[in-house]
């Protein structure tokens, strides 16, 4: 006999798919016991660099019931952002931009979908207490996604899905609804070390990321001057970096997204096709309006461009 938890679990997975999420997995909302010592050791080693916010809310990162009192389930979701055409890397002379930043800022796009998701569930099931998250709170997104079987944490520490690779945004519902949890899957990295070998700043060792050496950290999170030790090692990346994903064999299975909001604007394409030396604050504001690149501010992007020798 099918239980209410089973019915609600199937409903949630069906609605997730209808909203465009490629994968949906469920975990019991409980303390991430195995992650606690790993997170503590990572922070103590200083691998998080100047991301001091990572040191905050240690308990909340590990225990979803401290974020949502009474929470019973964590619903993990993956939303594809792999582009059909990698326009930002077509011109070898142009600076490089991480694929996730080609279109509209994913925080806004996915947050709207999550709000709609909660609204649909409330209509179908009744009052649900919970919160939605998309890279916006102390939630260990990759760990929850792995716990629910959506993939495994690769040697580059990213979540890898066996059938579709790793070019996904992660999001969660943490809710007070009893659901049927999924289980984790095995690690399929095997003996492969392509991500480790390809990283030009030596940020990756197996299953460990020195974030303070990562090009994404350096070009986005770090607000100071870029350390001279990385001069000549950035390989043209001006915002983020996709190297460890581009070389990952599992990403040969990546499929183009069908999210109109993630398509690059004409102004951004023009910027990549023309001379970046013409980048002014007005051009920056127009090209990156509603884009995740706004995070660096004009001064930050100029700093990056000058450092990688693209301006």
C-alpha positions in Angstrom: 0.0 0.0 0.0 1.4 3.4 -1.0 2.0 5.7 1.9 1.4 9.5 2.0 5.1 10.0 2.0 5.4 8.0 -1.2 2.6 9.9 -2.8 4.1 13.3 -1.9 7.6 12.2 -3.0 6.4 11.2 -6.4 4.4 14.5 -6.7 7.4 16.6 -5.8 9.6 14.8 -8.4 6.9 15.2 -11.1 6.5 18.9 -10.4 10.3 19.5 -10.3 10.5 18.0 -13.8 7.6 20.1 -15.0 9.4 23.3 -13.8 12.5 22.4 -15.8 14.7 20.8 -13.1 16.6 18.0 -14.7 17.1 16.0 -11.5 15.4 15.9 -8.1 16.6 13.9 -5.1 15.5 13.7 -1.5 17.4 13.3 1.8 16.2 13.1 5.4 16.9 16.4 7.1 19.5 15.5 9.6 23.0 16.5 10.9 25.7 15.8 8.3 27.9 13.9 10.6 30.6 12.8 8.1 31.0 16.3 6.8 31.6 18.0 10.2 35.2 17.0 10.6 36.0 17.6 6.9 34.5 21.1 7.0 36.3 21.9 10.2 39.7 20.7 8.8 39.2 22.7 5.5 38.5 25.9 7.4 41.3 25.4 9.8 43.8 24.9 6.9 42.8 28.3 5.6 41.8 26.8 2.2 38.8 29.1 2.0 41.1 32.2 1.7 39.4 35.5 2.5 35.9 34.0 2.3 35.4 34.7 6.0 31.6 34.1 5.7 32.5 30.4 5.3 33.5 30.4 9.0 30.0 31.7 10.0 27.0 29.5 10.9 29.1 26.3 11.2 26.2 24.4 12.9 23.6 25.6 10.4 25.8 24.4 7.5 25.7 20.9 8.9 22.2 20.8 10.3 19.2 21.8 8.2 16.9 21.8 11.2 18.8 24.8 12.5 17.9 26.7 9.3 14.3 25.4 9.2 13.1 24.3 12.6 11.0 21.2 12.3 12.5 20.3 8.9 12.1 16.7 7.9 13.3 16.6 4.3 15.9 18.2 2.0 14.8 18.3 -1.6 17.9 18.7 -3.9 17.5 20.0 -7.4 19.8 20.3 -10.4 19.2 22.9 -13.2 21.2 22.6 -16.4 23.2 25.6 -17.7 25.4 24.0 -20.3 25.3 26.3 -23.4 24.7 25.1 -26.9 27.4 27.4 -28.2 30.5 28.3 -26.2 30.7 31.8 -27.7 33.0 33.2 -25.0 35.8 30.8 -25.9 35.5 31.0 -29.7 38.0 33.9 -30.0 41.3 32.8 -28.5 42.3 36.4 -28.1 39.2 37.3 -26.0 39.1 36.9 -22.2 37.2 33.9 -20.9 34.0 33.9 -18.9 32.6 30.9 -17.0 29.6 29.4 -18.8 27.3 29.9 -15.9 27.6 33.7 -16.3 26.6 33.9 -20.0 23.0 34.8 -19.3 20.8 36.3 -16.6 21.9 35.8 -13.0 20.9 32.3 -12.0 20.0 33.3 -8.4 17.0 35.3 -9.8 16.0 32.8 -12.4 16.0 29.7 -10.1 14.7 31.5 -7.0 11.5 32.4 -9.0 11.1 28.8 -10.0 11.6 27.7 -6.3 8.9 30.1 -5.1 6.6 28.8 -7.8 7.5 25.2 -6.7 6.5 25.9 -3.1 3.3 27.6 -4.2 2.3 24.5 -6.3 3.1 22.2 -3.5 1.0 24.2 -1.0 -1.9 24.0 -3.4 -1.5 20.3 -4.0 -0.5 19.1 -0.5 -1.6 21.9 1.9 0.4 24.2 4.2 4.1 23.4 4.1 6.7 25.1 6.4 10.0 25.5 4.7 12.6 27.6 2.9 14.1 27.6 -0.6 17.8 28.1 -1.3 20.0 28.7 -4.3 23.6 29.3 -3.3 22.3 32.0 -0.9 22.6 30.6 2.6 24.9 28.2 4.7 23.7 25.1 2.9 26.1 22.4 1.9 24.4 22.0 -1.5 26.8 19.5 -3.2 26.8 17.2 -0.1 23.0 17.2 0.0 22.8 16.5 -3.7 25.3 13.6 -3.4 23.4 12.2 -0.3 20.3 12.1 -2.4 21.9 10.2 -5.3 22.0 13.0 -7.9 25.7 12.4 -8.5 29.0 12.0 -6.6 31.5 14.6 -5.4 34.4 14.4 -7.9 38.1 14.9 -7.3 37.5 18.5 -8.2 34.9 18.6 -5.4 32.1 19.4 -7.8 28.9 17.2 -8.1 29.1 15.0 -11.1 26.1 13.3 -12.6 26.9 10.1 -14.5 24.6 10.8 -17.4 24.9 14.6 -17.7 28.1 15.8 -16.2 28.5 18.7 -13.9 27.3 21.9 -15.5 24.3 22.4 -13.2 23.1 24.9 -10.7 22.1 23.4 -7.4 19.1 24.4 -5.3 17.1 23.1 -2.4 13.8 23.0 -0.6 14.2 22.4 3.1 10.7 21.5 4.3 8.7 20.0 7.2 7.2 17.3 5.0 7.9 13.6 5.5 9.2 12.1 2.3 10.9 9.0 1.0 14.7 9.6 1.0 16.9 8.5 -1.9 20.3 7.0 -1.3 23.8 8.0 -2.5 25.5 6.4 -5.5 29.1 5.3 -5.9 32.0 7.4 -7.0 32.9 7.0 -10.7 36.0 9.1 -10.9 38.2 6.0 -10.8 41.9 6.6 -11.4 41.2 9.7 -13.6 43.2 12.8 -12.6 42.4 15.1 -15.6 41.0 17.9 -13.4 44.0 17.8 -11.1 46.5 17.8 -14.0 44.7 20.5 -15.9 44.4 23.1 -13.1 47.0 25.8 -13.9 47.2 27.1 -10.3 47.4 23.6 -8.6 44.2 24.3 -6.6 43.1 20.7 -6.8 44.3 17.6 -5.0 42.0 14.5 -4.9 38.7 15.5 -3.4 40.2 18.7 -1.9 40.1 22.3 -3.3 42.4 25.0 -2.1 39.9 27.7 -2.9 42.4 30.4 -2.3 44.3 29.1 -5.4 41.2 28.6 -7.5 40.8 30.9 -10.5 37.1 31.3 -9.7 37.9 32.5 -6.2 40.7 34.8 -7.5 38.5 36.5 -10.1 35.3 36.7 -8.1 35.6 36.3 -4.4 39.0 38.0 -3.8 38.6 41.7 -3.5 42.3 42.6 -3.0 45.0 42.8 -5.7 45.6 39.4 -7.4 48.7 37.7 -6.0 51.7 37.9 -8.3 52.3 34.2 -7.9 49.4 33.6 -10.2 50.7 35.9 -13.0 50.8 34.0 -16.2 48.8 31.1 -14.9 45.2 32.3 -15.3 44.9 31.2 -19.0 42.8 34.2 -19.9 40.0 33.6 -17.4 38.5 37.0 -16.4 35.5 35.8 -14.5 35.3 32.3 -13.0 36.9 29.2 -14.6 35.6 26.0 -16.3 38.9 24.2 -16.8 38.3 21.3 -14.3 34.8 20.8 -15.8 35.9 21.2 -19.5 38.5 18.4 -19.1 36.2 16.0 -17.1 35.3 13.0 -19.2 31.8 12.9 -17.7 31.0 16.2 -19.3 31.0 14.7 -22.7 27.5 13.8 -21.8 26.5 17.4 -21.1 23.4 18.5 -23.0 22.5 22.1 -24.0 20.1 23.8 -21.7 16.7 25.2 -22.9 16.5 28.1 -20.5 16.0 31.3 -22.5 17.2 33.4 -19.6 20.6 31.8 -19.8 21.2 32.9 -23.4 23.8 35.6 -23.8 22.6 39.1 -24.6 23.7 40.7 -27.9 25.6 43.3 -25.9 27.7 40.6 -24.3 28.4 39.0 -27.6 29.5 42.3 -29.1 31.9 42.8 -26.2 33.5 39.5 -26.9 33.7 40.1 -30.6 35.2 43.6 -30.2 38.1 45.1 -28.4 38.0 44.8 -24.6 40.1 47.9 -24.3 36.9 49.8 -25.1 35.3 48.5 -21.9 33.9 51.5 -19.9 31.7 51.5 -16.9 28.7 52.3 -19.0 29.5 49.4 -21.4 30.0 47.2 -18.3 26.6 48.2 -16.9 24.8 47.5 -20.1 26.6 44.2 -21.1 26.3 42.7 -17.6 22.9 44.1 -16.5 21.1 41.2 -14.7 24.3 39.1 -14.9 26.2 37.3 -12.2 29.3 39.2 -13.5 28.0 42.3 -11.7 29.4 40.8 -8.6 33.0 41.8 -9.5 31.9 45.4 -10.2 33.5 47.3 -13.0 36.7 47.8 -11.0 37.1 44.1 -10.3 36.6 43.0 -13.9 39.1 45.7 -15.1 41.6 44.3 -12.5 41.1 40.8 -13.8 41.4 41.8 -17.4 44.7 43.7 -16.8 46.1 40.8 -14.7 45.4 38.2 -17.4 46.7 40.5 -20.1 43.5 40.9 -22.0 43.2 44.7 -21.6 
